[in-house]
Amino acid sequence: MKGFGPAVGIKTFIWQNNARSALLLAGFPVLLVMLVFAVNVLAISWGLIGSSGGALQDDLVLAADNSLRSIPVALLGAVIWFAIAYFGQQSLIDAITGARPVSRTAEPQLYNLLENLCISRGITMPSLRIIETHALNAYASGLHDGQYCVTVTRGLLERLDRDELECVLAHELTHILNRDVRTMVIASIFAGIISVVAEIIFRALFHSGRGRRGGDSKNAVPLMLIGLAIGVIGYGLAIVIRMSLSRTREYVADAGAVELTKNPDAMISALRKVSGVSAIKAPEELRGMLLDNTADKSGFSGLFATHPPIERRIAALIEFSCGRDIAFEREAAAYQPQSTSVPLS
């Protein structure tokens, strides 16, 4: 919601967000090409590939030529990785988080709340899963209809009332309706590919430091520094892109939850209860899909944060959805000094 006012509808913002996301996703193949070039530069500096024997720019041109020949192999490997992750992502997520499927019989209120929301929008109901932890969190996963899933923690079921739980389910359902889930899963897969290539570079650099100190190229040291710099920049940009994809979507999902439930106060109250008690064991790639991520880093102007702060999300709901932060209002009222009347003489 942040970044648009009353004159700009939520549908327009969703369209703009999806267009921006498409551009960001297109950056991952570019980063992969950058890292392939970095590998070839480092290979020349380590003597794994013959040097041009000329100046530094000649070795860089040689690395570029080698990269053009090796890019198809890298892209083929990325496609194979992507296919495996695409079809096995839900099983992998369940294994990492310990989520288990839940039926209507086991959790009738949870099941009915999600079913009613789906009926109101005329969509197929996603499957439901629960993580047995006292933390308060939730996430949606999946890549297409029939595969989508909404997962909540046991702590969420125990601490939230019916209206608050409905808003959280509506929030995750909005991620599915807007195809945010698909975007985030694809981004996580791409980021995983970039991470592996970057790790190969750093491990190779470590082993080359213990063994061979340089190849036949007289430009070994500057080539090593250039290759390492490109690898670090590419890896850092991959993280920033993935984080950027996640952050703006939370405002839209909060607004979508209000649109579905017509209850901004309950959404605000749910966020207030989740704040500070949402930590669950999950890799960084999955944390971007959570309702809240307490592990966010606020440095560098929030570049490495997967979620906007809870306070900003609540403020956006108050401003654009006319919601009330009832818990905060009660707390503020409790600290108000009692007024004393002085009789007039």
Secondary structure, 3 states (H helix, E strand, C coil): CCCCCCCCCHHHHHHHHHHHHHHHHHHHHHHHHHHHHHHHHHHHHHCCCCCCCCCHHHHHHHHHHHHHHHHHHHHHHHHHHHHHHHHHHHHHHHHHHCCEECCCCCCHHHHHHHHHHHHHHCCCCCEEEEECCCCCCEEEECCCCCCCEEEEEHHHHHHCCHHHHHHHHHHHHHHHHCCHHHHHHHHHHHHHHHHHHHHHHHHHHHHHHHCCCCCCCCCHHHHHHHHHHHHHHHHHHHHHHHHHHHHHHHHHHHHHHHHHHCCHHHHHHHHHHHCCCCCCCCCHHHHCCECCCCCCCCHHHHCCCCCCCHHHHHHHHHHHHCCCCHHHHHHHHHCCCCCCCCCCC
